[in-house]
Amino acid sequence: MSESDAGPAIGLIGAGSRGVFHLEQLYEIVSRDYFEVWDKPWPAAKPGFPFGVYHDYASEVPDWATDISHLGASVTAVCDPSTDSQARAVAVCEEHGDDPETFETIDAFYRDGEFDTVIVASPNHTHTEAALPALERDLDTFCEKPLAATLADHDRLIDAADNSDGTFYVGFNLRHSQQYGKLRSLIQSGAIGRLGMLSAHEVRVPFPWGHYYTQDESGGTLLEKDCHDFDLFNWYTESDPVRVVAFGGQHVLDQGTDVNDHATVIVEYASGVKATLELCMYAPYTQPGDRVYAARGTDGLVRSGRDSNSWEVFGWDTHDTYSFANTGGEHGGADIRLWKDVLQTFADGGDPAATAWDAKKAAAVAIGAERSIAEGRIVEIDERYDLH
């Protein structure tokens, strides 16, 4: 633990690429004194401009920035069955003055590790085993999405979170994106009238090797990849999904795997809104902007712009464009904003941006869609987000 760092002592479970990425984002926040909230593109295309200028030379926090100088953290424990993965995570920690203990099993991690906050970034089917002990110990816990590979395990984690004095934060990072947050505000403001339809379209390269290609371990492609999008659908509609139907299968990636590589999903909400997702996971390229979104209302349309950080809004006789700065990193800067909010929530209190119930609500759509493909039928979703 770095002597200069304040804040929680963090234990990491799962030191794969995503776990190490979370460490990098966490340390980036700890290194800053304040965080910009400006949502316009900057005129100079230089890394860190103009934030770096203010960070280096300003004696006071500007009005448009959030003071995060009190947010600190150190990493004191790393758990992963792979010693190579442990070494990569430890190397990142050592670059920032931390010297964490390493563990190969979750049991040893909780028995002998010293930490008061836990990050769970292990494969989906291990999240329950990894997060339950933390919640039972009343520790603040961050869990990567999806929360679990089954709805039954979602229920176990919901019950544990409800009975824990620790804060449970689910990592739906797209809720922290300026771009997707702006779409929500446009819908809520009535810019397109009453919302009636949503759509998301994604064409991308396949998953990397690993647990993603096993249904029992990942929960399925629509859970692993698109719980993000179903969470955004739920967030935008502010309504409960009531049924889902999907078509999909294995078009290209059909050897040694039991997960789908493409799908079309239609979700119906209690409010009457319909949402459609189209996914192609076998392309040898990823479309610009990764996702293409559209929201249709009684008075207009919002759709993804020509670049990955803009929206076009069409009314009866209007056409407006809203653009955003990419504040760095993946997902248009959403990940760094996620970790600012996670550390701020743990330090200052307040509610997380996404809860275990939000996670189950998104998972119900995803797992319901997987069931619809497998069984060739419409799947009903009840008020507790269970399937019928």
N, C-alpha and C positions, 0 to 999 in steps of 0.2 A: 504494500500500500504506500503510495506516494505521500511523503510527509506534508507536502504543500496542498494536497487535495482535501476538500471537505466534502460532505455529502455522503450518500449511501455507499456501503461496501457491497459490491455486486458479485454474484456468482452466475456464471454462464453455463447453461446446459445445451450442448449442441454447438460444436466449433467448426461446422462446415462453412461453406461460402456465405450463407446468409447470417450465421452467427457472427462470423468475423466482420461482415459488413455492418452489423449492428454495433459492434465495438467501435469501429471507425467513426460512425456517426455520433455515438455517445461521446467519444473523446473530442470530436470537433466542437460539440456544444460546450463541453467543459472548458475548452480553450478560449471561448469567446466571452466578452464582457456584455455584449448586447446583440440582439438579433433583429434584423431588418424586417419590416412588415410591408414595405412598399410593393405595390403590385403592377408597376409599369416597367417595360423594358428600359434598360439603361442605354445611354447613347454611345458608350465606349465598350467595345467587345473585348474586354480584358478580364481575365479571371479575378474574381473578388472585387471588381470595381462596381460601385464606389464604396461598398461596405468596408473594404480593407483600409481605405483612406480614413474613414471615421474611426475605425477600430484603432488605428495607429496614432492618429493625431488629435482627435477630439477629446476635450477634458470633460465634457458632459454628454449624456445620452441624448441624441436627437429626439424630437417629438414623435417621429415615425418609427422609432425602434423600441424594442422591449428589453428592459434591463434583465439580463440573465447572469450577472456577475456572481450571484449567490448560488448558482447551480454548479455543484461539484459532484464527482463520483470517482471511485477507484474500483478496479477489478481485482478481486482477491482469490477467486476460485474458477477453474475451468474444468468442465466435465465432458469427456467424449471418449468413446471406446477406441478411437484411432489416435495413436501417439503422434502421427504426422499432423492431424488436425489440431491436436493440443498444441503442438509446436508452433503452428502458424498463428494461432490465437495468442499464445504467450509472447511471440515476437511483436505483435501489435501492442500488447500491454507494456512490454519492456520499453518500447519507443516512447511511451508516455510516463515512464517512471514507476510502473507497477510491476510486481513480481508475484503473480498468482500461483497458488498451489494447483496441481493437476490431479484429476481423478478419472478413472476409467468406467466407474459405475455410478448410477444415481444413488444407490444405497450408501456408498462410501462418501459421496459428495455431501449428502445431508448429515451423515454421521460425524464426519471429521472436518468439513469445510467451515470457514468463518466468513459469514456474510449476513446482511440483513435485507437484501433485495435479490430477486432472481430473474434472469432472462431465460426464457425457454425458446430455443431455436432448433430443436431436434426434429427428426421426421414426424410427420403428422400423427402417426399411430402411437407415438411415444409421449405425446403432449400430456395426456392425463396422468400417466405415471410420473412425469417430471414435475407437473405443476401442483398436483394435489398435496404433496408434503409441504410445499411452500405456503399454500393457503392455510393448511392445518396449523402451521407455525405462525400464522398472522403476519407473514412477510409480504411486502409489496412485490407484485409479480407482473412481469410483462411476458405475454405469450404470443408468439408469431401466429398468424392466420394460416390455415383454418384452425380453429380452436381444437378440434379433434376430428377423427376419421369417421365417427358414427354419432348419431343423434343421442344415443344412450350415454356416451361419454361426455357429450355436451351437457347433459342433465347432471352428471356427477360433478362437473366443474362449476356449473351454475349453483348447485347446492353448496359446494365448498366455498365459493366466492361470497354467497349470501351470508354464510356463517363465519366468515373470516374478518378480522379487524384490519387486515392488509388490503391495499387497493389492488384490484385485478384489472389490468389494462391489455386489451386485445389489439394486435397490430394491424388494423385496417389502415394502411398508410395512405390510401387514396383519399380518405377523409381529410387529410392534411395538405392535399394539393391545392394550390391557388386556383388552378384551372377547374377542377371538379367542385371545389367550394363555390366558385363563381357561378357555375351552372345551377347549383342549388339555390343561390340567392336570386338568380334571374327567375327561376321557377316560382320561388316564394313571393317575389315582388309583383307577380302578375304580368311580367313582361310578355308572356305568350298566352295570357288568359288562363283558363282552367286546364290543367294538365290532362291529356287524354292518352298519350302514347309515348313510350320511351324505346330507344333501340341502341344497341352496342354491337360493333362489328370489329373483329380482331383476326388478323392473319399474321402468323408469326412462325419462327423456327421452332423445332421440337424442344421438349424438355432436355436437359442434360441427362447423362446416365444416372441410374440410381433408383430409389424407392418410388419415384414418380410413375414408374411403369408397372407397378403392382397395385391392383385395386384395393386390397386389404390394408396396405401400408399408406397409400396416398388418400384413400377415400374416393378416388376417381378424378379424372381430368377436370370435370366441371366444378368439383370442390376445391382441388388444389389451385387451379388457374383462375376460376371465375367467381369464387366466393367474394372477391373484390367487387366485381361488377354487380352481383346480386345484392351485396351490401349497399352499393350506391343506388340501385333501383329502390331498395327499401327506404333509404335515406331521402331520396327525392320524392317518393310518393307519400311518405309519412302515413302509410297504410300497411295492413297486413296482407301478405300473399295468401290466397285461398286455394289456388290450384295451379298446376304446372303440367305442361306436356312438352315432350322433346323428341327429336329425331337425330340419330347420330350413329356412330360405329367406328370401325377401323377401315380406312380407305387406303392408307399407305403403310402405317406403322402397325403391322399385324403379326409379327413374329416374336415369340418370347415375351409377350406382354398381353395383359387382359384389360387395358384401359382404352377408352375411346380417343381417336385423334381428330374428330370433328363433331360438331353438333349444331343444331338450331333449337333454341329453347323459347317457349312462349309462357309468360307468367301472367296470371290474372290476379288483381288486387281487390280487396273488399270495397275500395272506392270506385271500382270500375276501370281504373287505369290498366292498360295492357302494356307489357314490356317484352321485347324480343332481343335475344342475344344470338349472334352468329359467331362461331369459333372455328378456325382452321389451325391445327397444330402441326401440320406436316409440310408447310412451305419451306423452301430453302432460303427464305428471306423474311424480314419483318416489315410490315407496311409502315410508312412514315407516321410518326405519332403513336404507334403501337395500337391505340384504340381509336375508333371513330364513333362518336356519340351523336344522338339527336333526340330532342324533346319536342313533341308536337302538342299544341294547345288550341283552345278555341279562337285565339286571336293572333297566333303566330307560330314560329318555328325557331328553335335554337339548334345549331349543328356545329360540329367541329370545323375549325377554319382550315386554311390551306397549310398552316404550319401546326406544330404539335402543341403550341401554347396560345391558342386563340379560339374564340367563339364567334360565330356569325349569327346575328339575330334578325329575323325577317318578320315584319308586320305587314299590315294591309298595303301600306305604301312607304315602308321604311326598310332600311338595311343598315345595321350597325355592326361594328366589329370591336371586340374586346380582346386585348393582347396582354400577355403576362411575361415577366422575366423568369427564365429558368435559373433558380438560385443555386444550382449545382447538384451533382449526383444523379442517381436514377429517379425515374418517375417524376421528372420535372421539378425536382427539389422537394418532393413530398417526404422523403425519408429523413432528411435533416430536420424538417419541421416536426415530423413525428417525434423525434427524440428530444427536441426542445420541449414539446408538450408533455411527453412522458416524464422527464425529469422535473418539470415544473409542477405537474400533478402530484408526483411523489413528495416533492419538497413543500409545496404550498397548500396541498389539499385540493378539493374540488373533484368533479366527476370526470372520469376518462371519456375520451371522444367516442369510444365504442366499448360496449359491455359484453359480458358472456351471453346475455339474452340477444343482443344484436348479432353475435356470432352464430347462435343457433338459428335465428331467423334467416340469415343468409345461407346457412348450411342446409336448412330445410328445402330451400329452392334448389340448391345444387344436387343434393342427394335425391330429392324428389325427381329431378330431371334425369338423373342416372337410372332411377327405377323405371321411369317412363320409357326410356330407351330399351331397357332390358325386358320389360313386360308388355310393351306396346299399348299403353293405356294412359289416360289422364290420371294424375295423382292429386288427391285432395290434401290440403294442409289445414290443420285445426288451429285453435287459438293458442295452444302451447307449442306450435310449430312441430307437431308430430304428423306423420304421414299415414294416409288411408287409401 
